Amino acid sequence: MRKLFGTDGVRGTANTHPMTAEMALRIGAAVGRYFRRDAGGVHRVVIGKDTRLSGYMFENALTAGLTSTGMNVLLLGPVPTPAVGLMTRSMRADLGVMISASHNPAQDNGIKFFGPDGFKLSDQAELEIERLIADGVQPAQARNIGRARRVDDARFRYGERVKSSLPRELRLDGLKVVVDCANGAAHRAAPEILWELGADVIPVGTAPDGLNINLGCGSTQPAFAAETVVAHGADVGICLDGDADRVIVIDADGRIADGDQLMALLATRWAADGMLSGGALVATVMSNLGLERHLAAHGIGLERTAVGDRYVVERMRAGGFNLGGEQSGHIVMSDYATTGDGLMAGLHFLTEMVRTGRAAADLAQQFKPVPQLLKNVRYSAGQTPLELGPVQTAITDAESALSGQGRLLIRKSGTEPLIRVMAECEDEALLTDAVDGVVDAIAEAVSAKA
């Protein structure tokens, strides 16, 4: 079992284990040694980050650890997570690193890794790196210490790649777009790209100060962006998260559409055009049952995976699928990118608006979702409430009540100390009773152990 790595790298509160400068240095040295197992040749790593204040600290600590093992470091500065995957490949690097806690608040941070192919690391690779962290690594000889330099045009390279995924003749002239950048990594790139394509851009969440990333803005808190869309009479809103690897869409009336609706649109469109490889969409166990029914009605399969966009990507690669994602808004289009790209997915939604001449409201409501309720229970380190008898009994009772009418999903978050309880059922009273019964049992177990 991995101890440091969760579903998306290493993550936690800055200056608290494991997200300390000391640990980042050790992680940098370990991952540098892992990717520099052969002593010959030139080895390089690209490092990107979002706009968190602690990013400076982790950038320096990782650079020290990596260069100590002989890796040359290329510093991209603030760029979206998908830009790191892109530039790891295009710059022929051995490794890519993104310093970000994605949609988490500013006090958190994280470290995500990409292999030389631009894809996130496997569980096995992360286990090997954890072993190296625990054992310690031998630094390079003094003459073999790596160098570091800054790459000034990373976001421009990323922007050209994003635009190249769209039809060459596409222009967004006359389209008024609110783009919420969450005061994060895309705060410059996203408005620039939309403007270059001809949109009338209304940017929000574009004034990062190191402490306001995802604060009252972005894909997890879209109320202000929705108000801005309505107030400005905009055609559509695009909300990114702190590292711009996820997106939600807002229509002209301020209504919000999640990743399931966007995947439904893209999957049916691609299938109609013969572009959907494998005849299926890959999504996680969290995606709505309504999505599954919608796809089935169009002769499209749905492959479900564990939660985490890298598990989606692993299934896509194994099965030869080219479209996948998560309800939260990670949309992976593997013909163009190696990981979720919120801005790219948002632009493909705008492409459909231009191509069809239809409003965002028409395109963003592809199916009627089955009522879904998700609640979180926070627990402390060392607690294992899901193993306790009363909690197991509550889970069994909820599953029995929902049998034949819905489904229950319970999992630990891979990024926070939370147990997530989710159920789907068209009988909303039954849905609420099922979720609350399990949540209450877990909360009581957590309180008893506190």
Buried (B, 14 or more C-beta within 10 A) or exposed (E): EBEBBBBBBBBBBBEEEBBBBEBBBBBBBBBBBBBBEEEEEEBBBBBBBBBBBBBEBBBBBBBBBBBBBBBBBBBBBBBBBBBBBBBBBEBEBBBBBBBBBBBBBBBBBBBBBBBBEBBBBEEEBBBBBBEBBEEEBEBBEEEEBBEBEEBEEBBEBBBEBBBEBBEEEBEBEEBBBBBBBBBBBBBBBBBBBBBBBBBBBBBBBBEBEEBBBBBEBBBBBBEBBBBBBBEBEBBBBBBBBBBBBBBBBBBBEBBBBBBBBBBBBBBBBBBEEEEBBBEBBBBBBBBBBBBBEBBEEEEBBBBBBBBBBBBBBBBBBEBEBBBBBBBBBBBBBBEBBBBBBBBBBBBBBBBBBBEEEEBBBEBBBBBEBBBBBEBBBEBEEEBEBBEBEBBEEBBEBBBEBBEEEBBBBBBBBBBBBBBBBBBBBEBEEBBBBBBBBBBBBBBBBBEEEE
